[in-house]
Each structure stands twice: as C-alpha cells, then as structure tokens.
Amino acid sequence: MSEASMQQLMEQAKKMQDQMKQAQARIEQLRVIGEAGGGLVKITFNGLHQAIDVYVSPTLIGEEEEMIADLVKAAINSAVQKIEAAIKEEMGRVAKDMQLPEHFDSE
C-alpha cells in the first residue's frame, strides 16, 4: 500500500470516528416519551436509556397499586421501544453518510 493510500485510509477512518462521535452526542440528546393508559402514565427517556421524568396522573391516586404498576411498566416498555427506534434511525443515517452497506447497523 502506498503512503498516499495509507494517508487517505487514515483520513477516512478519522472522518468515520468523528461522525460516530457526533452521532453518539445526538443520541445522548434524544428524548422520547412512553405512555400508557391513554396518557395517564408517561415516562421520558433519554438516549442513554435513562428515565429522566415520570408523570402519573392525579386521577390514578387511590387506584389499585397493581394497576398503577402495570401502567408504569407499559409506559417504560413504550419508551424503550421508541428510544431503540430513534437510535436505529440515527445510526442508519450515519451508515448512509459513511456510505456503508445497507443494513450495516442491523443486529
């Protein structure tokens, strides 16, 4: 491999690394809201899969604990699904920008 080819390869690798860092920063800033019970319970997640806000409607106060727990679990699962979809979408954009093969980010 020539020195020029090696230099070009190193530049491409650096560009890819920078694009991945930018994508990771965008992912960390993502916010999604998972809901259950028609909005009676809402959980906000960030791109790191951390719950950053929980809302339980005052109308649920006094309801059975099991029902509230089920709604919270459903809202969490909804938020996790949404954040996974958002991350996959972001990584798909990065793969496209880097001209990687289609479905490169698939598991």
C-alpha positions in Angstrom: 0.0 0.0 0.0 1.4 3.4 -1.0 1.9 6.1 1.5 -0.8 8.2 -0.2 -3.2 5.3 0.0 -2.4 4.9 3.7 -2.9 8.6 4.3 -6.2 8.5 2.6 -7.3 5.5 4.6 -6.3 7.2 7.8 -8.3 10.3 6.9 -11.3 8.2 6.1 -11.0 6.4 9.5 -10.7 9.8 11.3 -13.8 11.1 9.4 -15.8 8.0 10.4 -14.7 8.3 14.0 -15.8 12.0 14.1 -19.1 11.1 12.5 -19.7 8.4 15.1 -18.8 10.8 18.0 -21.3 13.3 16.6 -24.0 10.6 16.2 -23.4 9.5 19.8 -23.8 13.1 21.0 -27.1 13.4 19.1 -28.2 10.1 20.5 -27.5 11.2 24.1 -29.7 14.3 23.5 -32.7 12.2 22.3 -35.8 12.4 24.3 -38.8 10.1 23.9 -42.0 9.8 26.0 -43.6 6.4 26.6 -47.2 6.5 27.5 -49.8 4.1 28.9 -53.4 4.3 29.9 -54.1 7.0 27.3 -51.5 9.3 28.8 -52.3 8.6 32.5 -48.7 7.5 32.9 -45.8 9.0 31.0 -42.1 8.1 31.2 -39.5 10.3 29.5 -36.2 8.5 28.5 -33.0 10.0 27.1 -30.8 8.4 24.5 -28.8 6.6 27.2 -31.9 4.6 28.2 -32.3 6.6 31.4 -35.7 7.5 32.8 -35.5 11.3 33.3 -39.1 12.1 34.1 -42.1 10.2 35.3 -45.7 11.5 35.3 -48.6 9.7 37.0 -52.0 11.4 36.6 -53.5 12.5 39.8 -56.7 10.6 38.7 -54.8 7.4 39.4 -54.2 8.2 43.0 -56.3 5.9 45.1 -56.4 3.2 42.4 -55.1 -0.3 42.9 -51.3 -0.4 43.2 -51.1 -3.3 40.7 -52.9 -1.3 38.1 -50.6 1.7 38.5 -47.6 -0.7 38.4 -48.8 -2.2 35.2 -49.3 1.2 33.6 -45.8 2.3 34.7 -44.3 -0.9 33.2 -46.2 -0.4 29.9 -45.0 3.2 29.7 -41.4 2.1 30.3 -41.7 -0.5 27.6 -43.1 2.1 25.3 -40.3 4.5 25.9 -37.7 1.8 25.5 -39.2 0.8 22.1 -39.2 4.4 21.0 -35.6 5.2 22.0 -34.4 2.0 20.3 -36.2 3.0 17.1 -34.7 6.6 17.3 -31.2 5.2 17.9 -31.6 2.8 15.0 -32.8 5.7 12.8 -29.8 7.8 13.8 -27.3 5.0 13.2 -28.9 4.4 9.8 -28.3 8.0 8.9 -24.7 7.7 10.0 -24.2 4.5 8.0 -25.7 6.1 4.9 -23.5 9.2 5.4 -20.4 6.9 5.6 -21.7 5.0 2.6 -21.7 1.7 4.5 -23.7 -1.2 3.1 -27.4 -1.2 3.7 -28.4 -2.9 7.0 -24.9 -2.5 8.3 -26.3 -1.5 11.7 -28.7 -4.4 11.9 -28.1 -7.0 14.6 
